[in-house]
Each structure stands twice: as structure tokens, then as C-alpha cells.
Amino acid sequence: MESKSAFLRFLREEKEKTLRANLLLHAEGLAPLTWGNVSERAYFEGNAYIFIKPSGVDYGAMTADDIAVVDESGKKIDGGLKPSTDLPTHLMIYRAYKNVFGVCHAHPEFAVAWAQAKRDIPNYGTTHSDFALGPIKCTRDLRKEEIQSDYEANTGLAILECANETMPGINASSHGPFTWGKSGLDAVKNMITLEKIAKMAFLTEELNSKANQISDTDLAKKHYYRKHGKDAYYGQ
């Protein structure tokens, strides 16, 4: 009985955390209407559970009780509403990265513009380098059979084909960005940053179509590794 009570508290706390992350995504203007979703992975007694926004639910009407809960195979554990249709993409990322505990997907304007242009987001400066060492990759186009069968899971596979340890997000071709982090909130913060970087890169090219990328420079490496390397010294 005590274990059941503890599990119910666990569900409540994690649902509330996931709700807060989703509401932040909406409040930042990155997910108007129902255009996005955040999930969080948490463990209870050694078992992993995924908490995710329900499919098609307006942010203004959503409550913690609406958050869907599944196991790592995608089997529904709790919640009366269907999980986001992007759940299989989230699950692919969780399975690939054991140190990831939050995944976010949204359709912010500038990041989506780069996805629709099917271009990587170039690294033109130190703001980008603080976030990712190289360009933010855009995935390949999915093949017809990948779209027609297991579309969302295949989107995840395409993301993983070009993801690496130096970037916390990828742009899905013609679709939009997915970001991840150590929590749902962290994944949302990475989405906010990715959209800012996408806008800065767009404006840079508007001002100078021949601007030089800095991915392989000492400046880019300094900014990335002072924040993310083993000898990082940024922050408290």
C-alpha cells in the first residue's frame, strides 16, 4: 500500500513537472495552438516512465491530469488521453541517449524556415558556439516507405543518423526542430536557444551573404568547451 501511494505521488509530481515545461514552451511563443510537445523521462523503483503532452490538446486548457504516461516501449500506463503523435520520435531519442531525461518538439518560425529550406543552421558566432560546436544539422528527407510506415519512429532514426554529443538538437527536414536535455525544462531551454540561433543565422545571411562560418575555429572551440568540456569553467 505504501509503495502504491509513493507511486501515485511520483506520477503526480512528474506530471506537474511535464506540464510546467509544456506551458513554458507555449508561453515563449514557440508552440502556438497545439503545435508542440515536451516529454520527461523519470524512474520509479528502477523502471522508466515517459510523461508527455497529450495529442491535440490546447495549452490553455491542459492540466497535469491530462499528461499521458507510458513505459519505454510506448505502452500506456496512466492518463485518459492519447499521448502526442510524436511519442515514437521521443522514444527513439531516449533509447539512444541514456543521459537524456527531456525531449521537446516545436514549430518556431526561424528554425522551421531552415528545416523547410533543408539547410543546416550555420555557426556564425559565439552565441551558437555556446550551444553547439558545429552547425545545427538538418536531417535527410524520409523515403516514401519511411513516411508511409512508422513515420514518427523513422523521423527519430533520421535524427539519430546526424546527431552527436556536441549538439542538443536537430532539425527534421521540412518539419522542424527536436531538442533534448537533462529534463523537460532543459529541453525547452534548448529549443528557445535553437530558435534564437536560427534567427541570428538568418539575419547574418541577410546582412552578409558571404559571412564566414566559425565551426572549426579556435574561437568556436573556446566558447563550446569552456561551457561543455571536461575543464568547463562557465557558471557557478
C-alpha positions, 0 to 999 in steps of 0.5 A: 500500500505504501509503495502504491501511494509513493507511486501515485505521488511520483506520477503526480509530481512528474506530471506537474513537472511535464506540464510546467515545461509544456506551458513554458514552451507555449508561453515563449511563443514557440508552440502556438495552438497545439503545435508542440510537445515536451516529454520527461523521462523519470524512474520509479523503483528502477523502471522508466516512465515517459510523461508527455503532452497529450495529442491535440490538446490546447495549452490553455486548457491542459492540466497535469491530469491530462499528461499521458504516461507510458513505459519505454516501449510506448505502452500506456500506463496512466492518463485518459488521453492519447499521448502526442503523435510524436511519442515514437520520435521521443522514444527513439531519442531516449533509447539512444541517449541514456543521459537524456531525461527531456525531449521537446518538439516545436514549430518556431518560425526561424528554425522551421524556415531552415528545416523547410529550406533543408539547410543546416543552421550555420555557426556564425558566432559565439552565441551558437558556439555556446550551444553547439560546436558545429552547425545545427544539422538538418536531417535527410528527407524520409523515403516514401516507405519511411513516411508511409510506415512508422513515420514518427519512429523513422523521423527519430532514426533520421535524427539519430543518423546526424546527431552527436554529443556536441549538439542538443538538437536537430532539425527534421527536414521540412518539419522542424526542430527536436531538442533534448536535455537533462529534463523537460525544462532543459529541453525547452531551454534548448529549443528557445536557444535553437530558435534564437540561433536560427534567427541570428543565422538568418539575419547574418545571411541577410546582412552578409551573404558571404559571412564566414562560418566559425565551426572549426575555429579556435574561437568556436572551440573556446566558447563550446568547451569552456561551457561543455568540456571536461575543464568547463569553467562557465557558471557557478 
